[in-house]
């Protein structure tokens, strides 16, 4: 594990390295559900001054994208189809 950041009160983004490639997963602490994010994402984080905003950082370009979070009864989901490049 190379990085761990809060996404919500009950969700964290964890980055591990597998064969030199960062892999981002989102973990719901409410039910320990793990979501592997498809795509080339290296990091996930939340704005400390605006905790309603969560971001993903692309592996190769290091571009920052604001992510849409969905908080469902059974856990936290990041909708990678609704990203805003910042």
C-alpha positions as CSV (number, residue, x, y, z in Angstrom):
1,X,0.0,0.0,0.0
2,X,1.4,3.4,-1.0
3,X,-1.6,5.6,-0.3
4,X,-4.8,5.8,1.8
5,X,-7.2,8.7,1.6
6,X,-10.7,9.4,3.0
7,X,-13.5,9.7,0.4
8,X,-16.4,10.0,2.7
9,X,-17.1,9.5,6.4
10,X,-17.3,5.7,5.7
11,X,-15.2,5.3,2.6
12,X,-11.5,5.2,1.8
13,X,-9.4,5.0,-1.4
14,X,-6.5,2.7,-1.2
15,X,-3.6,2.5,-3.7
16,X,-1.4,-0.5,-3.9
17,X,1.3,-1.3,-6.4
18,X,1.1,-4.5,-8.4
19,X,4.1,-5.2,-10.8
20,X,5.0,-1.5,-10.7
21,X,1.5,-0.4,-11.6
22,X,-0.7,1.5,-9.1
23,X,-4.1,0.0,-8.5
24,X,-6.9,2.0,-6.8
25,X,-9.7,0.4,-4.9
26,X,-12.5,2.0,-2.8
27,X,-13.4,0.4,0.5
28,X,-16.7,1.0,2.2
29,X,-16.0,0.8,6.0
30,X,-19.7,0.4,6.6
31,X,-19.8,-3.1,5.2
32,X,-16.2,-3.7,4.1
33,X,-17.3,-3.8,0.4
34,X,-14.3,-3.3,-2.0
35,X,-14.8,-1.7,-5.4
36,X,-12.0,-2.1,-7.9
37,X,-12.0,0.9,-10.2
38,X,-11.7,0.2,-13.9
39,X,-9.3,2.5,-15.7
40,X,-5.9,4.0,-15.1
41,X,-6.5,5.6,-11.7
42,X,-3.6,6.0,-9.3
43,X,-5.2,7.9,-6.4
44,X,-8.5,8.9,-4.9
45,X,-8.9,11.7,-2.4
46,X,-11.3,14.2,-0.9
47,X,-11.0,18.0,-0.6
48,X,-10.5,18.7,3.1
49,X,-12.2,22.1,2.9
50,X,-15.1,20.7,0.8
51,X,-15.6,17.1,1.8
52,X,-18.5,16.7,-0.6
53,X,-15.9,16.8,-3.5
54,X,-14.0,13.7,-4.3
55,X,-11.3,13.3,-6.9
56,X,-9.4,10.7,-8.9
57,X,-5.9,11.1,-10.3
58,X,-5.0,9.4,-13.5
59,X,-1.9,7.2,-13.5
60,X,-0.1,8.4,-16.6
61,X,-1.0,12.1,-17.0
62,X,-1.6,12.8,-13.3
63,X,-4.8,14.7,-14.5
64,X,-7.2,15.5,-11.7
65,X,-10.9,14.5,-12.2
66,X,-13.8,15.3,-9.9
67,X,-15.8,12.1,-9.3
68,X,-19.5,11.5,-8.7
69,X,-19.9,9.4,-5.5
70,X,-23.0,7.4,-5.0
71,X,-23.8,6.4,-1.4
72,X,-26.1,3.4,-1.6
73,X,-27.6,1.4,1.3
74,X,-25.1,-1.4,0.6
75,X,-22.0,0.8,0.3
76,X,-20.1,3.5,-1.6
77,X,-19.7,3.5,-5.4
78,X,-17.7,5.8,-7.6
79,X,-19.4,6.4,-10.9
80,X,-16.3,6.6,-13.2
81,X,-18.6,7.4,-16.2
82,X,-19.4,10.8,-14.6
83,X,-16.1,12.5,-14.1
84,X,-15.2,16.2,-14.6
85,X,-11.7,17.0,-15.7
86,X,-10.4,19.9,-13.6
